[in-house]
Amino acid sequence: MGRASGPFSFQPKFFLLKRHKLLRKGCCFILASSQTKEHEMPLTLFKYWTYQFFSPGVLAKKKYEAFKKILVADRQAHVYMAQIEEIYYDQKDVDCFRVQQIYDKLSKSVKEMVDALMELAPLKYGNLKDYYKKIDFYCRFLMEPKYYDIGPPFVLFSGNEKDSISNNLVGGKGYNLFRLTNDLKLPVPKFFIITTHAFFYLLECLDLVPVLKKELSQVDISDPESLEAASESIRAHFRSVEFPLPLELEIKKAVQNNFPGSQDTKFSVRSSAVAEDSSSSFAGQYLSVLGVGFSGLLRSYKKVVESKYMPNSIYYRVKKGFCDLETPMAVIVQEMIEPLCAGVIYSRDPENPINDNICIYSAEGQGEKVVSGKVRPVQISVNRKTMEVQGGPYLCTGFNETIAVKLANWIMETEKNFGGPVDMEWCLDKEHGLQVLQARPLVIKQAINNLEKKKEKRLPKAPFLKGGKTASRGCAVGAAFKVRSRSDLFSVPKGAILVSRTAPPDFVMVFDRIVAMVTDEGSPASHCASVAREMGIPYICGLKDAYSKLDSGTTYSVDADKCSIYLGRISDCQPCGERPCDIKEEERPISVMLKQLLNLACHLGLVDPNSKDFRPEGCRSLHDIIRLVHETAMKEMFALGRKGGITGKGTKRLKDGLPLLFYVLDVGGGISDEAGNLENITIDHITSVPMVAFWKGLTDPSIKWSEAEHFAWGDYDNIMLAGGVMSKDSAQLSSYAVLAHDYMNLNVRFGYHFVQIDALCTNEPENNYISFRFSGGGGSPEGRLLRTQFLVFILQRLGFEASSTGELVDGRIKKVSKERAINILEEIGRLVGATRLMDMYLKPEINVKSLAEDFLRGRSDFSTVV
């Protein structure tokens, strides 16, 4: 699918059911927004203007309620963004459903902020909701599975042309089978594949996706008990629902058409999930059911699909960074071969991949014994250049040097076709001869790098134990921990050396806890060895009596390169460099998705509130919207009641000895209940924390107040010039405050200048802030400019980001503790009182910084500065 550059030029094409749903949701934002403008917005504006003209006190309360919603949602949004960033930057091992769950909460918080802003300022930013919906749509698109089809074909046959086959349709193992049969023309037992479309159809019919989201979003793969619980819940749901009849009929029809006389045929039913048998092998993580009759096919199919949610399978997939729905399960149904002997062949030696040996591992009967790690198979080597065969003995009649060379030639052809080292499962029987069962890439890059970087170790001459085979190279030091049964996995401590008799695939669940592994049985050809190599776990297999001779809790040094174990801590056995389980970002699908998601959700581009781009049209991420809403809300509250004050119903006049006409409005816990129906109150009735602090500074005894009341001469002159008459007690000349218990929005007017303060003072420092604005004056231009410099200097010393434009001063301080905010507000109160007439006294020859230092030392009277 092509994508244009930039999120707002992206025009995706959708073909799948879930994409259609998402597209409808995303593209309908234009219709929804137009409906909002035609229906919701007029109603909102009607209420707004009704409150503005007839009940400004109610309007202030509603604005504050909306402002509180914004603050709460803002705090939550930042938490959710931090969680997403933590998953990405720390490469947390979580399922993609966990990311979706966090994103859903983030998106909900941002929507609440946008909606609350519409309540706070319905006249502005009406198109912000459209930008939120657009960005939200793209974010959700990123997290959706790229392939989700519940339509036919449900079954594909081995005779299908490979051009009609894709990995997404038949899974990794199935796709490789088509390469073996169509490209290489190798003998492969007859098969058909139940596709990933059938898997998705099954999820939809059984309503499994909600169950997967619930369980996988919460699973902690580092905790075996959490893995077990999530796995059991999902698989129990599988077992509790009936198999869809259409799918059942399709599978039965496929068997009858592809296998004449199928009633007597035995089948192997094996997994073929997307990403399986690729650079991530998923070796042994899913179930294979062998010797299945016609009547047991459906049951076996369901078991294989269910095995996708075994604890070890969940662990491996999440550890590799794959999303669940990006790894759907196809299933191979193949004619069963009863072999004389079987095994695995490697195009490169897993123990020493830089030599020229092709390695063949074999055992009598089914090859399952080899890959399961239950036996120590016989090893045969074939030189890649000379085709010389070494090793043995040959385990069955018919397997000879000629067969070994044939297998070697086959795997070299396969290696060329696959573009790198491979391993292949094979079998030999009387009727069919030599057959290939499957092939996949062999992950040995890290082993080669280790060998190339290897330095000679200085080790004691006599190891405590020596022998076995190198299943995965490397060195490690740790305390031994014996695993007697699967239940012991729940107790494996961090940094342990896992010691066991065998190595079943579910040991993978604790690979992030152990530093090495040693087993009595097993071979480098086992599934567990494959995963150990992928994840960089040093592993010695087939070391007879290791389980009985190594003691739990005792520290050992394991050198898997030399198949040696030493007692105690040997410095040269410490691992060096990165382990392959520390997968690089670009190799983890979840990291690739998260990187794009961070750009659309968490990247902050709107950093300058004064920029021309600081508007809805400039938003390119949810974080931009969060920033825009927060800053806009602050400005709206800062300017609350600027026109006409807030006098009216609900307001009270504050009379407390100062020559100010001061009105206050309580919007939530700002005035005590004792004030009741009083029209005039004192500061003792105020319970607003920031207001009490500010008033304490404003009424500091060191401030000298004249007896004359203030007067806003600018407003008076304007009205007189217009031919009107206004009382000096008019609300237009008043100071006022909107108060809550932890909030204050204050406008103080002194003659020709005014002060605006907006402050939030809570127990949560992340929310706290103080905004300060000062403008105007009645003194000379030089005096006003000097007072501006004085104010900026003081604010900066108090920790504000402060600047001035002409005689306008702006300052803001954020994320301070409640105690610190109270102290600052007291100083601001004293500053407002001390500077109200300062522009009248200041002269160019006066040292403003020296006066500012005096203020910080406690001086509040500057009437004698000359």
Helices and strands as residue ranges (DSSP letters): H 17-27, H 29-35, I 36-40, H 41-54, H 56-89, H 96-120, H 128-143, E 155-157, G 162-164, H 167-178, I 179-183, E 191-194, H 196-205, H 209-216, H 224-240, H 245-258, G 262-264, E 267-273, E 288-292, G 294-296, H 297-306, G 307-309, H 311-319, G 324-326, E 329-335, E 341-346, E 357-364, H 368-371, E 378-383, E 389-391, H 401-418, E 422-429, E 433-441, H 445-453, E 465-466, E 469-472, E 475-482, G 486-491, E 496-500, G 505-510, E 514-519, H 527-535, E 539-541, H 546-549, E 555-559, E 564-567, G 571-573, G 585-587, H 589-601, G 616-618, H 622-638, E 651-654, E 662-668, G 673-675, E 680-681, G 683-685, H 689-698, H 713-721, G 731-733, E 735-740, E 743-750, E 753-760, E 769-776, H 781-797, E 801-805, E 808-814, H 818-834, H 838-841, H 848-856
